[in-house]
Amino acid sequence: MSYLGRRFLHMLFVLWAIATVLFLMFRLMPGDPSTAYIDPNFTGEQRQLVLQQFGLDKPLSEQYLIFLKNTAQGEFGLSFRYRQPVTGLVVSVLPNTLLLTMTALFVAYAFGGFFGALLAWKRGSVLETVSIPIVLTTRAMPDFWLGMLILAIFAFGLGWFPSGGANAAGARFASEWDRIFSLDFLRHLALPCLTLAIFLQGLPVLLMRSNMLDVMREEFITMARMKGLPERSIMLRHAARNALLPLVTAFAITFGQLIGNNVVVETVFSWPGLGRMLVDAVANSDYPLAQGAFLMIAFVLVLMNFVADLLYGLLDPRVAQYG
Amino acid sequence: MASSVATPLAPAAGAKRRRRKAGVLLAQLRDPYALIGASIYLSFLLVAIFADRLASYDPTEILFTEDGGLASALPPSPAHWLGTTNLGRDVFSQLVLGARPSLFVGVTAALAVAAIGTVVGLITGYLGGIVDRVLMRLADMVLGLPFLPFVIITVALLGPSLRNIVLAVALLLWPNAARVIRSQVLTLSQRPFVEAARVTGASEWRIIFVHVAPNVLPLSFLYGSIAVGWAILTQASVSFLGFGDTGVISWGTMLQDAYASQALDRGQYAWFVPPGICIVLVVLAGFFVSRGYEELLFPKLRDE
């Protein structure tokens, strides 16, 4: 079977396994199986609808099959708190999370690529001696604590940025696009994005540096030197370009993991995203919403791992052939 | 590093091996990074052990000023080195006692990850076949679980204890260790010494745990020391989100308390900066120690 096909089947397997684990976890909860889907405050009509939709009066094995079918169709039931379909709620906050994640990742990887290459170039300099411990320290910081510091300094101390949310209270916009491109949204985005970018830049910096050091020992670099090319051109056009490839897969993998680990930063900045929705749902025992948000996060994670596999095969054909 | 281990004319093979092991540990400490890491661990361990004596107040006690008012949100002073919280509790005492749950979580999670990862890696790598396939598919599945959301849901369903946080972290982190150890075992099992053990009639379990296992221990230590940091960060994050054990004072619950009490708004840096610094130091120590092992495992990296 082709590499692509094998990776795709692998992705489907992982998604199925995660859905199964989630099903079992929520069924292992004490009490009636319907506690995972039916709130005591539901109206008789809502109760009947959910009971039928998830086959809660049927045996567990049948419930499992119905659960798999519903999950595949993106049907997660009704939220206890909002009395709305979970799918709609999850999809409505997805843009906020994706925008925050993407912006932070682009900032982190653009900086990381340049700075890592610079560190490799200036190997053994004071810059390197000072930078590496600092970079390691940023990797050891809890991201929510970093967010608290930034919030205390730039929002409360200096008052340059708003302290939370994605838009000023009561702001109205003609469309989702207007909202996202408004100055107000960007001002709200700045601090959580800065926090995540600082938290994330460590990996690309260290990865780029070690890749550069590897590439710089290759014969084609010696060749370029022998041709008498200027050092700057060797570094940028020959070494950096080749060292960049592993960063691309790291980007995809980090993207997937970040959607889930965003929960803390989104909470610190009250950012209305998927992670915060999950936290609120779990805190309020809103089980259907918690399940839906969890599966959405897991879906993005597994999908991005698949993308990383594909990129890996694309960038290094040997993987696709033998991997 | 390796050259310092050389033993001149070893009298017996057993003594030689023992000396080599001691040499490896010493070489480990000769690396400045590893030494710094180990010192940080040791300091926090001492703080955790003597926390009762170091703390000047009961961390949960609500304190009052001399004129009878609540000692709320006091700035740092000789009586309260880091000031007091909103509800009049001593921040320094909380910080000192907060070392205990963090270290507990870090150490137990590291042991669990190293143990599960090593055993699974050894068994799958040496036995292969159906056991290997099932366990490795399980590892794939676990690697597809989003880390923090899984911990949050586990803790929400099983109860907010430190033990459950350790359980969730161990469940999520073993595959990384198992995969690497498995591939190491795959090459080790082709080596002549394993062949020799097989010829002498050693059982499969004896070969796995007596002959192969000692050779993958550095990897187990590496993944264990990485797990320390992850577990401590996770415990702090989960407590910060409010899913931790409310009866236990940890650096995470301190930060949550500070955040919820608007310490950020009022600029009470002495309250929320120190717990974060403690977390950074402990996690950093894990990086440094594992870096030391990395150099031991991949000596090529040192020349760069």
Interface residues (C-beta under 8 A of the other chain):
Chain A: H10 F13 V14 L15 A17 I18 V21 M25 F26 L28 M29 L136 T137 R139 A140 M141 P142 D143 F144 W145 L146 M148 L149 L151 A152 F156 G157 S163 S210 L213 Q257 I259 G260 N261 V263 V264 T267 V268 G275 L278 V279 V282 A283 A290 A293 F294 I297 A298 L301 V302 N305
Chain B: R137 D140 M141 L143 G144 L145 P146 F147 L148 P149 F150 I152 I153 T154 A156 L157 G229 L233 A236 S237 F240 L241 G242 F243 L255 A258 Y259 L264 D265 G267 Y269 F272 V273 P275 G276 I279 V280 L281 V283 L284 F287 E304
